[in-house]
Amino acid sequence: MFTPARGLVMAVRETRELEAIIHRHGRRPDALLPILHDIQEAHGHVPAGLLLALASALGLSRAEVHGVVSYYRHFRQTPPGRHVVRVCCAEACQAAGAEAVAEHARHHAGDLTVEPVYCLGLCAVGPAVQVDETSLHARMTPDKFDALLRELEQAP
Amino acid sequence: MFVPGDAAALALGADRVAGAIDREARWRGMEVRIVRNGSRGLFWLEPLVEVATSSGRIAYGPVAAEDVPALFDAGLPEGREHPRRLGRIDELPYLARQRRIVMNRVGIVDPGSLGDYLAHGGGRGLERARRMAPAGIVEAVIDAGLRGRGGAAFPTGIKWQTALAAAATPKYVVANADEGDSGTYSDRMLMEGDPFCLIEGMAIAGLAVGATRGYVYVRSEYPHAIARLEAAAAAAADWLRDQSVDFAIEVRKGAGSYVCGEETAMLESIEGRRGEVRAKPPLPAIAGLFGQPTVINNVVTLASVPAILAEGAAGCRDHGVGRSRGTLPFQLAGNIRHGGLVELPFGQTLRELLYDFGGGSRTGRPLRAVQVGGPLGAYLPEAAFDTPLDHEAFAAIGASLGHGGIVAFDDSVDMSRQARYAFAFCAAESCGKCTPCRIGAVRGVELMDQLRAGDGSRIGLLRDLCDTMIHGSLCAMGAMTSNPVLSALDHFPEDFA
């Protein structure tokens, strides 16, 4: 299906947003990570269509920007699910039963993005889970995870 | 009343408790001011609510939102009796037996208030440093015997001296807040509970070496610490100007790369590139951020500096053993009953920490192994629990204290699985710049799978691989992955049979 008009409108809006973000941080190569964080905050991911414009604004090549986006686990190149649920799988949480939680979470994710994270700094109260970089949950079990999922389903 | 805003307390429902206290107080027509303090670090008691009374701060915990009406009925605002009442917070044995120096304001002050920080002794180190010559500040830090708290334990003053002697300008101060080691959270607690202390330490470092700009590189997994620091950096900007200190701080958010905790990878990341390590030399103190002289110190290291300037070097130097001077905030983690932050002078034993403070495992089963010093630290069996906690004693048994994180495992742990995980973690986190780490980690996972499938003949090759990674890797990521692997193999051979 060919829908040029819609794509064009999107592109204009995205370009304006990108300009504003770049303006906020400055046209310097070392502003790249803060800019990528803001892009991800606005879009939920870093759209590939923005990389060329971003690269030329900072005096970088598209390959350099792509290299940075793909290097850092935090930056996602595709849109995430309705919520992003991070399950800590590092040693301290492993010692408290994180593998069972992670395994359970993988099978019951539904339309959520479930991904491992290596340490949330909640090592005395693990297994730990973080939702959308906002809420934190300690001493997680498969049962408590199901309750959390129900809560997220009811949330707007 | 104090209800912690610390991330671990939040994970246990501290926001709901604060909300319930606020509602209950309004409903009863009482005026209650709720301060969101940092955590005292007694995590099995979180959310831990404190009430300021004429006889000191009275603690209650763990408190659930549902407990709040009954607590008010019993007289919570006056600090009266209740089954959740723990007594005076500073008399709880877990705290009373510690020696809190760097973490001495965490859990006590309002981390959102610069005024509260100054009222609790903050700012005096910077005030003194302003009246000293740069070389004098460096001398004080050397005299204190302060070594880096991030893991490598390099003498801080020597690093500063190198940066001071470098002629090029501008110079930079970078606070390494990329606390990626599992089992460690003292940086996080300090940033969330006493952020101005880190800022003061950075400003003093700036005066010492002649830097006017500082970066705090915080991992993206710590959004609450980032928010606290950004607010504190904004509030401190005016204060630093009032102190006639020309120093500006920028908070930089990481992006989920463990290697960026390695100092040169961190510099690459701040400069906007992939977090690949740089070959040393040149040392960052001579050619670091943007090629300029740069002091890079861990959060707890920098936060240790204000007290050294304010109280004198002896406050640090007179604690500890051998070349490990001062105190270290140890962090009890994993399968442990009383997990939490224990700041002690170097020299106590693992056993004291695990049993006297930690109370053994959370599951009630015997402790079988502990990993000290993060994912690149060694696994130690019970036979090593009497090792004194000091850098040299740990090095002597092929281990490292690192950042002071101690992860406990009970007897259900499979050590060959932990060894496999060490390689898998290295494979996932390797920056890819050097071959021993990039390829070695993947081969290590394969070898461990063969071993675990019953092919015992692979142990020789496994040791060869570790040897290659130790001697051929560019940084600690590849070189130290052998620590958990070989220690698991040497101390728990029955799990590899």
HADDOCK unambig.tbl for C-alpha pairs under 7 A between the chains (distance, minus, plus):
assign (segid A and resid 29 and name CA) (segid B and resid 271 and name CA) 6.88 0.50 0.50
assign (segid A and resid 29 and name CA) (segid B and resid 272 and name CA) 5.80 0.50 0.50
assign (segid A and resid 30 and name CA) (segid B and resid 270 and name CA) 6.24 0.50 0.50
assign (segid A and resid 30 and name CA) (segid B and resid 271 and name CA) 4.23 0.50 0.50
assign (segid A and resid 30 and name CA) (segid B and resid 272 and name CA) 4.20 0.50 0.50
assign (segid A and resid 31 and name CA) (segid B and resid 272 and name CA) 6.32 0.50 0.50
assign (segid A and resid 32 and name CA) (segid B and resid 272 and name CA) 5.13 0.50 0.50
assign (segid A and resid 33 and name CA) (segid B and resid 272 and name CA) 5.77 0.50 0.50
assign (segid A and resid 67 and name CA) (segid B and resid 274 and name CA) 6.92 0.50 0.50
assign (segid A and resid 68 and name CA) (segid B and resid 273 and name CA) 5.96 0.50 0.50
assign (segid A and resid 68 and name CA) (segid B and resid 274 and name CA) 5.05 0.50 0.50
assign (segid A and resid 71 and name CA) (segid B and resid 274 and name CA) 6.07 0.50 0.50
assign (segid A and resid 72 and name CA) (segid B and resid 255 and name CA) 5.55 0.50 0.50
assign (segid A and resid 72 and name CA) (segid B and resid 256 and name CA) 5.93 0.50 0.50
assign (segid A and resid 72 and name CA) (segid B and resid 257 and name CA) 5.88 0.50 0.50
assign (segid A and resid 73 and name CA) (segid B and resid 255 and name CA) 6.53 0.50 0.50
assign (segid A and resid 73 and name CA) (segid B and resid 256 and name CA) 5.23 0.50 0.50
assign (segid A and resid 73 and name CA) (segid B and resid 257 and name CA) 6.54 0.50 0.50
assign (segid A and resid 74 and name CA) (segid B and resid 255 and name CA) 4.80 0.50 0.50
assign (segid A and resid 74 and name CA) (segid B and resid 256 and name CA) 5.00 0.50 0.50
assign (segid A and resid 75 and name CA) (segid B and resid 255 and name CA) 6.94 0.50 0.50
assign (segid A and resid 90 and name CA) (segid B and resid 182 and name CA) 5.81 0.50 0.50
assign (segid A and resid 91 and name CA) (segid B and resid 182 and name CA) 5.94 0.50 0.50
assign (segid A and resid 92 and name CA) (segid B and resid 182 and name CA) 5.93 0.50 0.50
assign (segid A and resid 92 and name CA) (segid B and resid 183 and name CA) 5.45 0.50 0.50
assign (segid A and resid 92 and name CA) (segid B and resid 333 and name CA) 5.89 0.50 0.50
assign (segid A and resid 92 and name CA) (segid B and resid 334 and name CA) 4.00 0.50 0.50
assign (segid A and resid 92 and name CA) (segid B and resid 407 and name CA) 5.51 0.50 0.50
assign (segid A and resid 93 and name CA) (segid B and resid 334 and name CA) 5.94 0.50 0.50
assign (segid A and resid 95 and name CA) (segid B and resid 334 and name CA) 5.15 0.50 0.50
assign (segid A and resid 95 and name CA) (segid B and resid 335 and name CA) 5.36 0.50 0.50
assign (segid A and resid 95 and name CA) (segid B and resid 408 and name CA) 6.92 0.50 0.50
assign (segid A and resid 95 and name CA) (segid B and resid 409 and name CA) 5.36 0.50 0.50
assign (segid A and resid 96 and name CA) (segid B and resid 334 and name CA) 5.70 0.50 0.50
assign (segid A and resid 96 and name CA) (segid B and resid 335 and name CA) 5.21 0.50 0.50
assign (segid A and resid 119 and name CA) (segid B and resid 180 and name CA) 6.44 0.50 0.50
assign (segid A and resid 119 and name CA) (segid B and resid 182 and name CA) 5.41 0.50 0.50
assign (segid A and resid 120 and name CA) (segid B and resid 221 and name CA) 5.70 0.50 0.50
assign (segid A and resid 120 and name CA) (segid B and resid 222 and name CA) 6.82 0.50 0.50
assign (segid A and resid 121 and name CA) (segid B and resid 184 and name CA) 6.30 0.50 0.50
assign (segid A and resid 121 and name CA) (segid B and resid 185 and name CA) 4.94 0.50 0.50
assign (segid A and resid 122 and name CA) (segid B and resid 8 and name CA) 5.49 0.50 0.50
assign (segid A and resid 123 and name CA) (segid B and resid 182 and name CA) 6.90 0.50 0.50
assign (segid A and resid 123 and name CA) (segid B and resid 183 and name CA) 5.12 0.50 0.50
assign (segid A and resid 123 and name CA) (segid B and resid 184 and name CA) 6.90 0.50 0.50
assign (segid A and resid 123 and name CA) (segid B and resid 333 and name CA) 5.01 0.50 0.50
assign (segid A and resid 123 and name CA) (segid B and resid 334 and name CA) 5.96 0.50 0.50
assign (segid A and resid 124 and name CA) (segid B and resid 43 and name CA) 6.54 0.50 0.50
assign (segid A and resid 124 and name CA) (segid B and resid 332 and name CA) 6.49 0.50 0.50
assign (segid A and resid 124 and name CA) (segid B and resid 333 and name CA) 4.32 0.50 0.50
assign (segid A and resid 124 and name CA) (segid B and resid 334 and name CA) 5.82 0.50 0.50
assign (segid A and resid 124 and name CA) (segid B and resid 339 and name CA) 4.77 0.50 0.50
assign (segid A and resid 124 and name CA) (segid B and resid 340 and name CA) 6.07 0.50 0.50
assign (segid A and resid 125 and name CA) (segid B and resid 43 and name CA) 6.91 0.50 0.50
assign (segid A and resid 126 and name CA) (segid B and resid 334 and name CA) 6.88 0.50 0.50
assign (segid A and resid 133 and name CA) (segid B and resid 223 and name CA) 6.64 0.50 0.50
assign (segid A and resid 136 and name CA) (segid B and resid 10 and name CA) 6.56 0.50 0.50
assign (segid A and resid 136 and name CA) (segid B and resid 11 and name CA) 4.39 0.50 0.50
assign (segid A and resid 137 and name CA) (segid B and resid 11 and name CA) 4.27 0.50 0.50
assign (segid A and resid 137 and name CA) (segid B and resid 12 and name CA) 6.43 0.50 0.50
assign (segid A and resid 138 and name CA) (segid B and resid 11 and name CA) 5.06 0.50 0.50
assign (segid A and resid 138 and name CA) (segid B and resid 12 and name CA) 5.74 0.50 0.50
